[in-house]
């Protein structure tokens, strides 16, 4: 991925389950299951989403403006956008991806990324690797604080606090997997204007939108 002065400050590299409702009727000895008409029983199927629908909307992050629109990226396009090699992505099980970059005041920036993998195991493995690389072994002066994102199963999240001169910066790294799709949201900005709660809320909204939805 591209770098910025703020990203250097925090020494972070960005690449950024559905609930089951069961109802049971009371036993009725007068009811004959054989009398039910199969044609009257319907199955609800979640509407498929494009990979571009798995990243944040352009107006999702207060204080940030999107750089264009999310675009679908094949292996080579994603590798170029995120400073990866096609071989690395191919080995990870990469199928397709989408990215949207955001800019804010000064050096503030954010990114939302979605990547579809060959299977859930591949997506989980990359999520763990990605989160560890972005939150461990960086500048000792950067404080990494575990972060809760209620309502998002299996989420990996942390806030990061660092400084450059007299300026303090806050960042947030959030990664979650739904199906075989990895989702990452990363944002960083000057602490005095950075809205951590808004970023967390945007991730919850994104999860609610994509959870259990198959890819087109």
SVG drawing of the C-alpha trace seen along z (x, -y; Angstrom):
<svg xmlns="http://www.w3.org/2000/svg" viewBox="-57 -21 68 58">
<polyline fill="none" stroke="black" stroke-width="0.4" points="0.0,0.0 1.1,-3.6 2.7,-5.3 2.5,-8.8 4.3,-10.7 1.7,-9.8 2.0,-6.1 5.8,-6.4 5.1,-8.0 3.0,-5.1 5.1,-2.5 2.0,-0.8 1.6,0.9 -1.9,1.0 -2.6,3.5 -7.3,0.9 -21.9,14.9 -25.0,14.3 -27.5,14.7 -29.7,17.7 -33.4,17.3 -35.2,20.4 -38.9,20.7 -40.7,23.7 -44.5,24.1 -46.3,26.0 -47.2,29.6 -50.7,29.8 -52.1,33.4 -54.7,32.2 -52.1,31.0 -51.1,33.4 -47.7,32.5 -48.6,34.3 -51.3,31.7 -48.8,28.9 -48.4,27.6 -44.6,27.5 -45.3,24.8 -46.4,22.5 -43.1,22.8 -40.4,20.4 -36.7,20.2 -35.1,16.8 -31.9,16.4 -29.5,13.5 -28.9,11.2 -25.4,11.5 -23.1,8.5 -20.2,7.4 -16.8,7.2 -17.0,3.4 -19.9,3.5 -17.6,5.0 -15.7,1.7 -17.0,-1.4 -19.2,-3.9 -17.7,-7.2 -19.5,-9.1 -18.9,-6.5 -16.0,-8.2 -16.6,-11.7 -13.7,-13.9 -12.5,-11.9 -13.2,-12.2 -13.0,-9.3 -10.5,-9.3 -12.8,-8.2 -15.0,-5.1 -14.2,-1.5 -13.1,0.6 -12.9,4.3 -9.2,5.4 -7.8,8.6 -4.6,10.1 -2.3,7.8 -4.2,4.6 -4.4,5.4 -0.8,6.3 0.2,2.9 -2.2,0.9 -0.9,2.6 2.8,3.1 2.4,6.9 3.7,9.3 1.3,11.4 3.1,14.5 2.4,13.5 -1.3,13.0 -1.6,16.2 0.0,18.2 -2.4,16.7 -5.5,17.9 -6.4,14.4 -9.4,14.4 -10.4,10.7 -10.2,7.5 -11.5,4.0 -10.1,0.8 -11.1,-2.7 -8.7,-5.3 -9.7,-8.3 -7.9,-11.6 -8.5,-14.1 -7.0,-17.2 -3.2,-17.4 -1.7,-13.9 -4.9,-12.1 -5.9,-9.2 -7.9,-6.0 -8.4,-2.9 -11.1,-0.2 -10.1,3.1 -12.0,6.3 -10.4,9.4 -12.1,12.6 -10.1,15.8 -10.4,19.4 -11.9,20.5 -12.5,19.4 -9.3,20.9 -7.2,18.8 -9.1,15.6 -8.6,16.3 -4.9,17.0 -4.4,13.7 -6.5,11.8 -4.3,13.0 -1.1,12.3 -2.3,8.8 -3.4,7.7 -0.2,8.9 2.0,7.2 0.2,3.9 0.1,3.9 3.2,5.8 6.9,5.1 6.6,1.5 7.9,-1.7 8.2,-1.1 6.8,-4.6 3.5,-3.7 1.0,-2.4 -1.2,0.4 -4.5,0.7 -6.9,3.7 -10.2,2.4 -13.7,4.0 -16.1,3.8 -19.4,5.1 -21.6,7.0 -18.8,8.2 -17.8,11.8 -14.2,12.7 -13.0,9.1 -9.4,8.2 -9.1,4.5 -6.7,2.1 -6.2,-1.6 -2.7,-3.0 -1.3,-6.2 1.9,-7.9 3.4,-11.3 5.6,-13.4 7.0,-16.5 4.2,-18.3 1.5,-16.5 -0.2,-13.4 -1.8,-10.9 -4.4,-8.2 -4.9,-5.3 -7.2,-2.3 -6.8,1.1 -9.8,3.4 -10.0,6.7 -12.8,9.2 -13.8,12.1 -17.2,13.1 -17.5,16.2 -14.3,16.2 -14.0,12.4 -11.5,10.4 -12.4,6.9 -9.9,4.3 -10.5,0.7 -7.5,-1.4 -7.6,-5.1 -5.1,-7.5 -5.2,-11.2 -4.3,-13.9 -5.7,-12.9 -7.4,-16.3 -9.7,-15.7 -9.8,-11.9 -13.2,-10.3 -12.4,-6.8 -16.0,-6.0 -17.1,-7.0 -14.6,-4.6 -15.8,-1.7 -19.4,-2.5 -18.6,-2.5 -17.1,1.0 -20.2,2.3 -22.4,0.8 -20.3,2.5 -20.5,5.9 -24.3,5.6 -24.5,4.9 -22.3,7.8 -22.8,10.5 -23.9,13.8 -24.2,12.3 -22.6,14.3 -20.4,12.7 -21.7,12.1"/>
</svg>
